[in-house]
Amino acid sequence: MPFDDDIVVDDSCDEFPFAGTYEGGTVGSFCADIVPLFEDGQWYIYEASADKPVTYHEPCVRGHVPLTYNSAAGGKYGSFVQTDRVLDTESFNVTVTD
């Protein structure tokens, strides 16, 4: 359910673990729905809906992010898989940096 542009401009959903991994591809309704917002120089995470509270026991997270961020992240992931020749069932780590 997309948000109005005053909350997330051009809202789209992106999931973690990535849908292209064996850990990903979970039915979206099982995911914690969050809205990450950069405020006062740091990131804050909010529940996307009071009707669906985050329990921290969900198998995945679905973030409401601008479509440009979603597309950029998907492109980076796809490039990584091809460039680094990640094989099916091969493990890799994700590190978040500034």
N, C-alpha and C positions, 0 to 999 in steps of 0.2 A: 504494500500500500504506500505509494509515494507521498512525500510531504509537500506542503506548499513551499514555494521558493524562498519564503522568509526564514525557513528553518534549514533546509538543504537545497541549494540552487541546483536545478536539473537533477533531482534525486534519482539514484539508481541503487541497486543492492549488489554488494559483493560479499562473498562468503570466505570463511577460513575454517578448516583447511580448504584449499583450493579444490574446486569441483573436479579438476583433472587428475587429482591424486586418489589413491585407494582410500584414504581417510576422508576425502571429500565426497561430494555428490549426495550428501544426506538430504532428505526431504526438507525443504526450507522451513516448513512449519515447526520442525524440531529444533531449529537454531534459536539462539538468543538474538533478539533484534535490538541493535544499538544504534545510537547516533554519536559518532565521534566529532567533537567540535573543538577547534583551536581558539581558546579564549585567554586573554591576559598573558600571552607568551607560553602557554602550556596546553596540552591536550586533556580534555575531559570526556568521559564516556557517560552517556545518558541512555536510559531505557527508551526504546522507540515508542512504546505504548504502555500505558498503565494497565491496559487490559491483558497484557502479556508480560508479567514481571520476569526479570532475569533471575534465575535460581542459581547460576554458576554450576549446574549439573548438565547443561545442554551439551550435545556432542559437537556443536559447531557454533560459529558466530556469524551473523549476517549484519554487515554495517551499511547504513544508509549514507552514501557518499555521492558527490557530484559525478556525473557520467564521465567527465574527462579524467578524473582520478581512477575510476573503475577501468576505463579503457587503457590508461597508461599502465596500471598494475598488471592487467591481463596480458598486455604486450610484453612487459618485462618478464613475466613468468613464462610465456610461450617461447621467448628468445632464450631464456636460461635453459629450458628443457632441450631445445634444439642445439644450442651452442655447446653446452656441457654434456650433451648426449646422455641425458638421464634416461635410464632404461626402466621398463615396467618393474615394479616391486623394489627398485633401488631407493635407498634412504637418502634424504638430504635434510639439512637444517635450514631454518629461516631465521635470519637475524635482522632486527629492525634497527636502523640507524637514523640519525638526523638528516 
